[in-house]
Amino acid sequence: MKLLRYGPVGQEKPGVLDQAGNIRDLSAHIKDVNGAALDDATLAKLRALDLQSLPLVDGNPRIGACVGNIGKFICIGLNYADHAAESGLPIPAEPVVFNKWTSAVVGPNDDVKIPRGSKKTDWEVELGVVIGKGGSYIEEKDALSHIAGYCVVNDVSEREYQTERGGTWDKGKGCDTFGPIGPWLVTRDEVANPNNLQLWLEVDGKRYQNGNTNTMIFNVPFIISYLSKFMSLQPGDVISTGTPPGVGMGVKPNPVYLTAGQTMRLSIEGLGEQQQKTINA
């Protein structure tokens, strides 16, 4: 299934994409696409529905973030060896972990705000993993069973805030609108191998990122198991698993950063496409 949330900001309703690409309303069956609806039993009930019998959503509504009421938005840094190299940093011995604040979360096609005074706002297409079954000290062999599904994430980043302003990376990662998620939460049964997905990102039609999750240093099961040693993972948590090379910071000889009025397009194989315009905050 491809689950989604549609409607105005703060008023999103749960929906599902039917076989023809139409949005069908799920409000009679779940309150929201959030942690409470992402356990295997609930997903099985939704999967058994006759999608054609569900109310058809007319028009072209705004698509919201594909997960509501996210508890934790956890990110993995430098998880592609070639991205670490373009960043001038060594390959990490263990996953680099940081957070995006949930106030950064927006829909996949919402505007991205360039922070006031920003000089180095950058892009990062990433595979998002959405937890369906919580737990701590999860065994790597069991990790995939804890996943509800997958989605596209744009880990928008302000590099000066991230690396030149002291403290942790978090201050450059969690600005408002820096976490577009969606368009769909694609349930795990539709993704045969999360560690072999093509992903790409363009700015104003120029392809900057073009990679595959098979080059991640730490794969999806390992990341879930690793994180669960430091925190309990809970239904509805989102994990962003790192970006391939091609970020603006890595452009040689002169880095390229976002300014207001540009358009980002990004996609992951089988998970849909995002498009954001940049505006000044």
Buried (B, 14 or more C-beta within 10 A) or exposed (E): BBBBBBBEEEEBBBBBBBEEEBBBBBEEBBEBBBBBBBBBEBBEEBEEBEBEEBEEBEEEBBBBBBBBEBBBBBBBBBBBBBBBBBBEEEEBEEBBBBBBBBEBBBBBBBBBBBBEEBEBBBBBBBBBBBBBBBBEEBEBEEBBBBBBBBBBBBBBBBBBBBBEEEEEBBBBBBBBBBBBBBBBBBBBEEBEEBBEBBBBBBBEEEEBBBBBBEBBBBBBBBBBBBBBEEEEBBBBBBBBBBBBBBBBBBBEEEBBBBEBEBEBBBBBBBBBBBBBEBEEB
